[in-house]
């Protein structure tokens, strides 16, 4: 449509043009989708993520979890071969199968940690922005306190403190290390602060709008105003933060697992595969190459996706360019 | 940290600092260049840049002396906020490059469940965060007189 506008201005009188374009009315979501599709990097990121999801999905059909944890020291540290395309690790486990199951764990941690962080951040932000006063003061001091202690250190202390206390969980016939739950919760509990501040400032602005005044005049209860009237209007930054949060959580998981305090056996994760590869950096590069490649690809595409969503969901985006 | 045969000379320590410093710096470089880009885009459309252009200054001079000097200001805040976190965030880097720093001490004490040391380190970093924030606020008003703290 833009091209038609540019090339057509000389030949066609503007009145006709506007008449031509007028019937095409678009909802905000369709406009957002349009802007998103124009963002090449974001679309590529989305496609790569889809590819990784397929890789993990198909991989878990081809390999059973037993394959991923089966060790045979007679074939330890073998390079990539026909039988083991990604090689084998220091106790002879198949690296390919482990990247598949490690990926599951890493993505599960990413998504659920993000959900915990989003829920917490949005609730804190919404409450303190909407109610103001004492609630606001208390919640914001709490947020600032959390912000002034480096994440990684609290994470490590919490991982150490809670790690090993939670027994392994059996879900759908599979055994998950209890440490996964710990990691999800502690990443969630230490990464909600920025979102809380963003949501708070949005709520501060939105609660002064006329439609909220109207809702209040009609006697709509506070919880309903927060959830039904304000929250949908604050959705865009929350979606962006959610997307970027998954990437950040995957990186954080890799950090703590690398330091040996994250996901423990029997579960594999991309992070603890790196720890295993650290001692063989030169002797067995395939040990760290494939997990780190997957981490980089995933996080990079998530970040591109987040950038694309930020541009797409910003209603002023068209005017800026 | 140093080659035991050569001993603990400045040269040795600098040599062994190259990789850890580079790997820590690369992460921050990516971050800062995005910030600078954003603030550069904002500054480049301001009136005094147009004035500089109108005076017929060299483009290079406009970019570096006029635009960049103002665009760099917000970075001061971010550097101030980042410094204490860099102190702490070097945990992984110190672990990989086997530097006996505070991050390493943190991990070692953690593995030994030596909580007083952990609390000491956390305390120090939290104080550093507050101090650096105060410092950046002061430096910022000095660099950019348009900002006034009331």
Boltz contact constraints between the chains, C-beta under 6 A:
constraints:
  - contact:
      token1: [A, 148]
      token2: [B, 126]
      max_distance: 6.0
  - contact:
      token1: [A, 148]
      token2: [B, 129]
      max_distance: 6.0
  - contact:
      token1: [A, 149]
      token2: [B, 126]
      max_distance: 6.0
  - contact:
      token1: [A, 150]
      token2: [B, 85]
      max_distance: 6.0
  - contact:
      token1: [A, 150]
      token2: [B, 88]
      max_distance: 6.0
  - contact:
      token1: [A, 152]
      token2: [B, 89]
      max_distance: 6.0
  - contact:
      token1: [A, 152]
      token2: [B, 91]
      max_distance: 6.0
  - contact:
      token1: [A, 153]
      token2: [B, 88]
      max_distance: 6.0
  - contact:
      token1: [A, 156]
      token2: [B, 110]
      max_distance: 6.0
  - contact:
      token1: [A, 160]
      token2: [B, 110]
      max_distance: 6.0
  - contact:
      token1: [A, 255]
      token2: [B, 92]
      max_distance: 6.0
